[in-house]
Amino acid sequence: EVKLLESGGGLVQPGGSMRLSCAASGFTFTDFYMNWIRQPAGKAPEWLGFIRNKANGYTTEYNPSVKGRFTISRDNTQNMLYLQMNTLRAEDTATYYCARKGGARYWYFDFWGPGTMVTVSS
Amino acid sequence: EIVLTQSPTTMAASPGEKVTLTCRASSSVSYMHWYQQRSGASPKLWIYETSKLASGVPNRFSGSGSGTSYSLTINSMETEDAATYYCQQGSSYPLTFGSGTKLEIK
């Protein structure tokens, strides 16, 4: 059974940093692209970026809205995905999800974690 | 960036009623994907590659469309279908979602 479980959320001050983690199980982690997606309360999800699989060199792509502030990484020995967030702003307040890329060719997200909430406030 | 516009924003349907949700893209996309999100839960893949039902999705659901216009149809509304539905395009970066349609039961 595929499982994704995020952790590391909480309250952080504006300008601060936070690192989120996602523990993956139930599939061959290195075979899949992994994503971070966030969703402010009552709003639509926003894709933040992904990290490619082993076959594609674990390179990354980001949404321009967070490029330069957010960094995605993975530890393939521990089946962990990370999101490092710097210079946080109030508008970064949201529930953050990790999600697996589903299609080999087409971009959709077939499994999501339950999410971890991040609140940026003084 | 491709903007996805969903309509209606909110709607209510009676049990047994046929429901159609639409998603329009600002530029042509190859496929559309749909997610169902119940209150307090994470989104679930519901329909992928425009018309394929995700595992466990009842066959009263269907998807169709091409180019800039896509739709999700429920043949006969059931209570458990009340949720918010989001469309998502994967044709170009950044990947984007629609603003959602909240579907309620009458």
Interface residues (C-beta under 8 A of the other chain):
Chain A: Q39 K43 A44 P45 E46 W47 E61 N63 P64 S65 Y97 G102 G103 Y106 W107 Y108 F109 D110 F111 W112 G113 P114 G115
Chain B: S30 Y31 H33 Y35 A41 S42 P43 K44 L45 Y48 E49 A54 Y86 Q88 Q89 G90 S91 Y93 P94 L95 T96 F97 G98 S99 G100
